[in-house]
Amino acid sequence: MICLDANFLIGGVTAIRPESGYLIAWRKAGESFCTPAPAWHEFLCGPIDSSQVNIMLAFLDGDIPP
């Protein structure tokens, strides 16, 4: 399992940043992801829209531990 911080979450939904490519490659390799609740909160306050939130929720499989 890979635990993602807020910066990686934001980069993961931004096409011009390399993080999105890493997430796709890791998922194809069978990795799972999580992010701690404080990082998720910071991500939600970032420069993102609702479709980007849904994309990241899909990658996380809802795994946001407190």
BAPA-419753 format. One record per atom (N, C-alpha, C): residue in three letters; x, y, z. Coordinates in steps of 0.02 Angstrom, whole numbers, padded with zeros to 5 digits, always signed. Example, Ala and Ser with C-alpha at 12.3 -4.5 7.8 and 13.67 -1.06 7.14 Angstrom:
<sites>
ALA+00660-00284+00390/ALA+00615-00225+00390/ALA+00660-00165+00390/SER+00642-00112+00354/SER+00684-00053+00357/SER+00645+00002+00394/
</sites>
This chain:
<sites>
MET+00042-00059+00000/MET+00000+00000+00000/MET+00044+00062+00000/ILE+00026+00109-00041/ILE+00061+00173-00046/ILE+00018+00226-00013/CYS+00047+00262+00035/CYS+00012+00315+00070/CYS+00031+00382+00038/LEU-00019+00418+00013/LEU-00007+00479-00025/LEU-00018+00541+00019/ASP+00027+00591+00011/ASP+00018+00654+00045/ASP-00023+00702+00001/ALA-00041+00760+00027/ALA-00084+00807-00009/ALA-00052+00831-00074/ASN+00013+00844-00074/ASN+00046+00866-00135/ASN+00040+00814-00190/PHE+00047+00750-00172/PHE+00042+00697-00221/PHE-00030+00689-00245/LEU-00078+00699-00201/LEU-00148+00696-00221/LEU-00164+00749-00273/ILE-00142+00810-00260/ILE-00154+00865-00307/ILE-00118+00853-00372/GLY-00055+00831-00369/GLY-00018+00816-00430/GLY-00049+00758-00469/GLY-00079+00712-00433/GLY-00109+00653-00465/GLY-00169+00669-00509/VAL-00201+00724-00497/VAL-00259+00743-00538/VAL-00244+00802-00584/THR-00180+00816-00592/THR-00158+00870-00636/THR-00118+00839-00693/ALA-00145+00844-00754/ALA-00117+00809-00811/ALA-00044+00827-00826/ILE-00024+00888-00812/ILE+00044+00908-00830/ILE+00096+00889-00778/ARG+00075+00860-00723/ARG+00122+00839-00672/ARG+00135+00764-00677/PRO+00195+00741-00660/PRO+00211+00670-00668/PRO+00175+00623-00620/GLU+00147+00649-00566/GLU+00115+00606-00516/GLU+00058+00564-00546/SER+00021+00593-00593/SER-00035+00555-00622/SER-00009+00493-00658/GLY+00046+00499-00693/GLY+00076+00441-00726/GLY+00100+00388-00677/TYR+00128+00411-00621/TYR+00150+00364-00569/TYR+00090+00325-00541/LEU+00036+00361-00527/LEU-00024+00328-00499/LEU-00050+00275-00546/ILE-00054+00291-00610/ILE-00079+00243-00659/ILE-00033+00182-00663/ALA+00032+00194-00666/ALA+00080+00138-00670/ALA+00077+00095-00607/TRP+00074+00126-00549/TRP+00071+00088-00487/TRP+00007+00047-00483/ARG-00050+00077-00504/ARG-00114+00041-00502/ARG-00110-00020-00548/LYS-00082-00011-00609/LYS-00075-00066-00656/LYS-00030-00121-00627/ALA+00017-00102-00584/ALA+00061-00151-00552/ALA+00029-00184-00491/GLY-00033-00164-00476/GLY-00070-00196-00421/GLY-00066-00161-00354/GLU-00037-00101-00352/GLU-00033-00065-00289/GLU-00101-00038-00268/SER-00109-00029-00203/SER-00168+00004-00176/SER-00143+00068-00142/PHE-00190+00114-00130/PHE-00172+00180-00104/PHE-00214+00199-00044/CYS-00187+00241-00002/CYS-00224+00273+00052/CYS-00196+00343+00060/THR-00232+00382+00098/THR-00207+00448+00118/THR-00235+00463+00187/PRO-00196+00490+00232/PRO-00222+00506+00298/PRO-00273+00563+00294/ALA-00320+00564+00341/ALA-00373+00614+00341/ALA-00347+00686+00338/PRO-00294+00704+00373/PRO-00270+00773+00367/PRO-00247+00790+00296/ALA-00215+00743+00262/ALA-00194+00755+00193/ALA-00254+00761+00147/TRP-00306+00719+00159/TRP-00367+00723+00119/TRP-00401+00791+00128/HIS-00404+00815+00189/HIS-00433+00881+00202/HIS-00394+00936+00165/GLU-00328+00932+00167/GLU-00287+00981+00132/GLU-00299+00977+00057/PHE-00305+00917+00030/PHE-00320+00907-00041/PHE-00386+00940-00060/LEU-00437+00930-00018/LEU-00503+00959-00032/LEU-00503+01035-00031/CYS-00455+01065+00004/CYS-00450+01138+00007/CYS-00408+01166-00050/GLY-00378+01122-00089/GLY-00333+01142-00142/GLY-00369+01165-00205/PRO-00332+01179-00257/PRO-00361+01202-00320/PRO-00387+01144-00362/ILE-00443+01114-00340/ILE-00471+01056-00375/ILE-00546+01065-00384/ASP-00575+01025-00429/ASP-00647+01027-00438/ASP-00677+00959-00419/SER-00742+00953-00422/SER-00775+00892-00398/SER-00757+00831-00439/SER-00744+00839-00504/SER-00724+00780-00544/SER-00656+00755-00523/GLN-00611+00799-00503/GLN-00545+00779-00480/GLN-00550+00744-00412/VAL-00596+00766-00370/VAL-00607+00732-00306/VAL-00631+00660-00319/ASN-00677+00652-00365/ASN-00703+00585-00381/ASN-00649+00540-00411/ILE-00606+00567-00453/ILE-00551+00528-00481/ILE-00506+00503-00425/MET-00488+00547-00379/MET-00443+00526-00326/MET-00477+00477-00278/LEU-00540+00487-00265/LEU-00577+00439-00223/LEU-00575+00369-00254/ALA-00580+00365-00320/ALA-00576+00301-00354/ALA-00508+00269-00345/PHE-00455+00308-00350/PHE-00388+00281-00340/PHE-00377+00258-00269/LEU-00406+00294-00221/LEU-00397+00277-00151/LEU-00443+00220-00129/ASP-00492+00202-00168/ASP-00541+00152-00148/ASP-00573+00172-00081/GLY-00579+00237-00068/GLY-00609+00261-00006/GLY-00567+00251+00055/ASP-00503+00234+00047/ASP-00459+00219+00105/ASP-00428+00284+00131/ILE-00463+00315+00179/ILE-00440+00378+00209/ILE-00441+00369+00285/PRO-00389+00338+00313/PRO-00388+00326+00386/PRO-00380+00392+00425/PRO-00406+00393+00486/PRO-00401+00453+00528/PRO-00329+00467+00548/
</sites>
